[in-house]
């Protein structure tokens, strides 16, 4: 009986020690970014997106967009249809992001004046999208393994407890020399992100202004990208959000880009 009791005690200790070590281990920058990357947002979503472009004088241009997103398991597809104003109406943009770390996003844009779908080349990913402060690359998903991540510190912003993580690209030719992001601990949402140019100068700052839990998922509803160097701002506001409605797979095709909202 004593031997059996001793064995049970030793087994309990062997089980408890790894658990104790794990609980005391500090979370890494990579793990934090992976939590953001893998955050659940539903099987599919759609909504009305308002894009406001504001220059240094305060002049504002507003664009209305209908957006659809669907998770296909090993990839995510999204498509945007510009509704207004007239000069951009029927323009559409499509993005396919892959879980495979070695595969870049595929992106296409349809310009009605040319009546042609154009594939966005890798050389064009640093171009700004439709006059906004978001590059084509910003609109896709960046896989966590493409950067080296470092947890700098923990900080509280607007009452939210955040991790502050610095990410440095492994590819030296990438458009940003580094980024710094404030991630809300209990939501895995980026509250604020700083982008630095090739000269290590602050280029722009993204701030997620509003986020809500819809059907159990944290959804970002309002964000603002401020280009420090150009003194130009792009505001994005998402409304009328619908989740898990069963958007058909054929919604995300070049044919639908040309067809538009009909």
N, C-alpha and C positions, 0 to 999 in steps of 0.2 A: 504493500500500500504506500509506503514512504517513497519507494522508487517511482511509482506511478505519479504521485503528487509532485515529485521533483521534476519529472518529465513535463507535466502540465505547466508548471511554473516557468520552465525553460522555454517551452513553446509560446507561452504568453509573452515572455520577454522578447523573443525573436519577432513576434508579430508587432509588438508595441514599438520596438526601437526604430524600424524603418518609418513607421507612421509618425513618430516623434521627430525624426530627422526631416521628413517631408514637410511637416507642419511648420518647422522652424526655418526651412529653406526659403530664401527670398525669391520672389518672382523675378524673372529676367525680362529684359526689354523685348526679346523675341517673343516670349510667351504673351506679353501684353498686346503686342501688335497682332499676333495670331488670334487672340480673343476678339479683337476688333474685326479682323478679316472674316472670321467664322461666325460672327453674330447673326442669329436667326432673324430674318425679316419677312418670313412667309414664303409660300410657294410661288406666288405672283402678286403683283401690285399694279395699280394704275392711279393716275391723278392728274390734276390740272396744275401746270407749272407756270409761274410768272417770273420772267427774267427781266430785271431792270438794270440798264446800263447808265451809270452816272459819271460824268466827266468832272474835271477839276473846277469848272464854273458852276456845277450843280445842275447842268442840263441833263435831262433824263429821257431815255428811250425805253419803251416797255414792249416786251414781246410775250405773247401767249402761246403756250405749248401744251400738247397732250402727250403724256408719257406712259409707257407700258414696260414692265419688267417681269421676267419669268426665270425661275430656277430650273435648270435641266439636270441637276445632280452633279455632273462633272464640269458644268459650265453655266454661266448666267448670260442671258440675252436681254438687251434693252433697246427700245426704239422711241424716238421723239418725233412728233409731227408739229411743225410750226403752224399756228392757226391765224395769227395776226402779228403785226400790221401787214398791209397788202404787199409790201416789197419783199417780205420773207415767207409769205403764205405758201403752203404746200412744200416748203423745204423740209427734208427729213434727215435724221441721223440715226445710225444703228451701231451698236457696240456688242461684241461677243467677248466675254472674259472667261478664261479657262482656269481650272484648278491646277493644271499642269504647270509647275513652276518655270519650265523651260519654254513655254509657249506664250508669245506676245498676244495682246488683244487684237482682234480683227475689228476694223472700223470702216464705215462707209457713210458718204453724204450724198444726198440727192438734191440737185439744184434744178428747179423746174424750168428756168430760162434755157438751160442746156439740154433738158430732158434726158439726163444721163446720170447714172449712179457712179460716183467716183470712189474708189478705194483709197483710204488714207494710208500713205506709205509710212514706213518707220522714220524716214527723214522729216516727215511733216508733223510728227506727234508733238513737237514743241511749238507748233503754230497755235495761235489763239482761235478759239471756236466762236464763230459768228460775232466777232467784235467784242466778245466778253473777256474777262480776266482769267478764264479757265482755258488751259491748253487742252488739246485732244487727249493727251496723256492723263491729265487730271480727271477726265470723264470716265476713264477705265478703272480697272482694279489692279493695284500693284501687289504682286505676291510678296509675302513677308521675307522670303529667302533671297530676294533681290537686293536687300540692304543688310548692313550690319547695324544692330540696334543696341542702344545703351540706355539703361534707366538712370537718368540724371538726378532726380529727386522726386519728392512728393509735395504737392501744393494744393491749396484750396482756392478755387475761383468761383465767385458767385454762389457760395455755399456748397459747391460740389467738390468732393475730395478726388484729386486727380493724380495720376502718374504722369511725369514729364519724361518723354522718351526722345532721344536723338537718333535719327536714322541716316546713315551715310551709305550711298549707293556703292555696290561692288564694281559697277561699270563706271570707269572714270570719265567717260564721255557723256554720261547722263546729264540732262539739262539743269538739274539742281545739284549743288555740291553737298547739301544736307537739308534735312527738315527736322523741326522740333515740334512735337505734338503733345497737347495736354489731353489725357484720356480719363474720362470719368470712371472711377474704380468699379462701381456696382452696376454700370450700364454698358461698359465697353464701347462708349461713344466718344469720338474726338470732339472736344469742346472748342479747341483752338489749335491752329497749325501754322507754323512759320516756314516759309520757303526761302532758301538762300541761293543766290546765283553762283555762277562759276568763279566769281571773285570773292566769294564768302560774304557778300553784302546782302542784307535783307531785301528780298524782292517783293514779296507779298504775304498777306496774312489771311487765312480762312477762319471764320468764326461761325460756329453753328449756334444760331440765336434761339431756336425753338425746337423742342423735341417732345414727343408724346408717346405714350404706350397705347397702341391700337391693336386690339385682338391679341394682347399678350406680347406684342413685339414693339421694341423701341424704334420709332420712325423719326427721322430728321425732317422737320417741316419748314424751317427757315434757316438760310445760311447767307454769309456775306464774304466775298473775296475782295480784299482791298490791295491794289497794286501800289505799293509805297513809292516806287520809282516813277510811276506815271501819274500818280494821284488820281487813279480811276477805280471805280467800284462796280462790282456786279452783285446784285441781290437776287437770290433764288427763293421763291416761296411756293410751297406745295400745298394744294388744297383738294378737297373732295376725294380723299384717299380711300381706295377700296382694295381690300386684301383677299387673296384666295378665292377669286371669282372664276377661275378656270379659263384663263386666257389661252386661246388655241396656239399651238406651236407655229402654225403657218403665219402668225402675225409678224414674225421676225424674219422677213425675207426681203430680197431686193424688189420683188414684185409688189409687196405691200408698201415699200418706200415710194415707189412710183405712183401707186394707186392712191395713197393718202387716206384721209378719214372720209369714208363713204359708207 
